[in-house]
Amino acid sequence: MQTDIDPRSLIGRKAFDRKGAKIGTVDEVYLDDATGVPEWAAVRTGLFTRDAFVPLEPSEFVDGTLVIPFDRALIKDAPDFGVGRHLSPEQELQLYRHYGLDSAPSDGTTGPDKDFGRLAGHEE
């Protein structure tokens, strides 16, 4: 995903799966603690349902919407960790596994020095 996008600008945007089916609305954005790069988004999947965590890489921001390159069913079955809290390394690894993504970040950091899932707009 474009790294020059302000993560706050994603909040409230519509999210679609790879086939163009609407998933919901971006509720929150989570940043990598070390780099500050937006890493995950929580997408509200319906009025009375929950937020589904989706990876922002390899998602794309297209014409004001977030396009997630996975099927709607996979997205809706993502682990539910609740929103508004820091994602732990274990939770983030579960999400990487769920989406079949390599959990090693592109900057080459791994292990305990890797920082995970800080909520955008929140300082800890």
Phi, psi and omega in degrees: 000154177301129182271353180270004180277133175293122184301331179294335180287344178281333183296130182091352179281149177287147179237138182231152177277183185294341179264000179093004178283135180291132177265315183161213184235138179295123183262317180212158178235136181247135183254152170290128182300322185282319187258338184078005181280135176302128185241321181225153171233145172260121183251121177288117188270358178170170184300317184247019181250203188246180173266138175252130177280133179230146178284138177276343171244112026254027178293163181229148174261107186234123178047045176079010178233158176263121179253116184259122188280045178223162178287148180306318181298318179295318180297313182292339178268006180298149178306142182256113180249004186076166181242168177086005180235161176292136174279130177283162176303322180294319179295318181294320176297322176299319179293316177303315180296318180304318182271359179069032181260153174288126183278354178282122180293159183293341180277359175087358179280143178214176173071202187293342179279350179283129179263147188232143156048044175285137180288130181299137178085000180241131176258144179241000000 
